[in-house]
């Protein structure tokens, strides 16, 4: 019997969606469900971990083992899960406040460890769930509820940061182009190592519908002229100020993964010495 | 003497701790009971350090209040330990005759009748062995000869440390040890007043620190992922597991911070593997939010807190029992949790096993409250005792029948719901820190919040009735009881024995399970008790206040003996406390 082919519908759940009408995150959800179908991932082998924020609700909306955890901690939970179960596909997801503000330390160090997980950040340049405060990626000068005089701080550049830290896969998508985003998530999932997919996912409530138009106007899809294996080209792209790069910006293969290194350590340990049972370890205390 | 306490005080480069380790190992090989407490100043290298070692024929539970035998490399360094090293009347003090600071500058009470013996430790090492660093080995030879410790056992221990890698180093050390021994025979023909007459059982014992014991206990219980961040005095747990866990199919991550350390463990446990993290007070404070997540999402988790002096950075290298409130009350919300407290090194092993037993069985986070005094001390233990308590550790996983219309938080009589783990087809669901329906969907319903709070809390009375968590020492039918927890047990137990010798009927009640309160076991232990005294090293009397708040069965006359930590609890202060209360109860007849 032919196995039943999974479709995007198979990754839907009955959990009611709380997002505002028109929210960019709907596009990300669709892209993730379509990517899962494209990859034919058995739902029981998919783990989706998020933090806290509007976008982090996404863990409940994908038929998988979902974990809508606490603010900023999606990455260490996802990496811990992957370390324990390398046989699973692990996606982490969340917003810019979750990943680039309260969770920045984990963003930095997860990249260094390179677990084979995909991190999808719904970057909307605002704190939406708490109703409109400035975020780490809000443009300089923008008025928000917590910056009535305009944002005094310069925004963080997650793509450049990831590149500098040695991320092995960096891409940027747009929730207004689901098909393109789906392809990015598919590539990111197939990549062996930590994959960042930063998604421009507008918050229509606190930054207005025109955000979609801004990305449409300024978005520039990377074509064959861009070589993602070239660090210098990738770096240049991350420094664009007037255009928004969309596509795979950087990608290198062959960097050891967190769980791969752990497996190697186990093999080496067993070569040195193997124990019949844990009680035998008592010898080290004699 | 059958029970000797000796101390060595010097600075970092003197090899004080190494010498102490060898003495303890030699005693263990002879089948003696031994105990070593290390003490450091704040400097990483070159600062003062002391090793305090007690050796006896009988089981020992504390560090010994008074020092019988002291080795001083430098009076200046010794001076920094005045707080901790109290000499017994008639004690023997060996000191380096080449010390630049005359000992007269640090006068010790003349009434103590100390016997001072200048020894050319430094000179012998530098001029005869021609390796100044062997000073501690010369010292070892002197101590072994004076105490009548078997030189062979000490050499075995030296071989174990240097033998394979540096055989020439072992040989040089042997020469130094022999030189120390010869010096005693030539210069102190009459011997001294300190001779250890204990023979030992001849059955070699193991030597373990509490940190190693809790780490080994976790391996024995089946931990597969450990994530930790370096912190004094918990780092040895991270180091032990880094070395040994891969041999047992596990993995260790040194994370970027304390929060990542606990959340890695949560992720691993959610994925289906036993997981643990460890830290000390400041790090535990950082982990609290995630600890609450494990409670809300009902994820099995073991968190070790090797308590140190607080608040804030406190005294990182010293012990205190003042994290009890943060263990039972830390983090927001009504948090179902479990707090276990080991009371000696062997207990650190067993409590680690118990922690996994409870965490996995009840799908609840468990905090192990150990402390620096347990974690960093070395103690002789016996393998049979270590493995005596057996527990079957397993998580209630979803069966195929559960996976039809699967409900992760299904309401059950025990509060425990079958857990689906990744890879189980049909088991997909979402979990979160949000309040939820039975199937995991988030809710903001107050009615459901009440229902789910009740569900989670149903586990607690069952845990409180798990057996074997309350120990009683002394007279069963005593009217006077000491209530103590954790590392205070040692001094309390010895004080009880001393009081009994005086004819005072007294018992000690020491719970391994702190929260939930093992009420029935407490009720039984306190039956017939007229007066209880809660003894602890917490300035704020946290254990006393905790019992007052959480347990209704205390005797009307319940008193508190509490002081701040850093200096270990002394047998004598507990003994005096017992005597005082016994006198008030009319139990003490005038001699």
Interface residues (C-beta under 8 A of the other chain):
Chain A: X13 X14 X15 X16 X42 X43 X44 X45 X47 X49 X52 X57 X59 X60 X63 X64 X65 X66 X67 X68 X69 X70 X73 X76 X77 X78 X79 X80 X81 X82 X83 X84 X85 X87 X88 X105 X106 X108 X109 X113 X258 X259 X262 X265 X266 X268 X269 X270 X272 X273 X274 X275 X278 X279 X281 X282 X284 X285 X286
Chain B: X204 X206 X207 X208 X212 X216 X219 X220 X222 X224 X225 X227 X244 X246 X247 X248 X249 X250 X251 X253 X255 X256 X257 X259 X260 X263 X264 X265 X266 X267 X268 X269 X270 X271 X272 X273 X275 X289 X290 X293 X297 X381 X383 X386 X387 X420 X421 X422 X423 X424 X425 X426 X427 X428 X429 X430 X431 X432 X433 X434 X440 X441 X442
